[in-house]
Amino acid sequence: MEFAPMEELDRRPTRILLVEDEFFVRVDIAAAFRGSGFHVVEAVTADEAWAFLEAGELPDLLLTDVRTPGDLNGLTLAERVRSRLPNLPIIIASADITNEKEATRIGKFVSKPYDIQCIVQLLANIAGEPLK
């Protein structure tokens, strides 16, 4: 069995867990992230994202919409993630700015609709990576 050298492991793309139930929004933003060199794991609901995390998968950053179908919403997911992974960068998105105060208590708030270039730049800044 052959293992990758440590320097190769250190260069792996930043892994983003993207939680967005609106199909076209999710596809567009995931494509922009991938095109900028990020690895994207897509979840349609906060429940699906939580199951991913419960399975032991660890992203480098969480980007979640507030309103998703299912038992959990994005804020509840972000709170759970914050308690389990206190150093994980979390971005919470919503078209409803009344969520901003609660969201900024947990992570960074981004209003929707997304400006894709701005959100890609924000991720690059948080991850400390140059854009491709």
Secondary structure, DSSP 8 states (H G I E B T S, - for coil): -----HHHHHT---EEEEE---HHHHHHHHHHHHHTT-EEEEESSHHHHHHHHHTT---SEEEEES--SSS--HHHHHHHHHHH-TTS-EEEEES-GGGHHHHHHHSEEEESS--HHHHHHHHHHHHT----
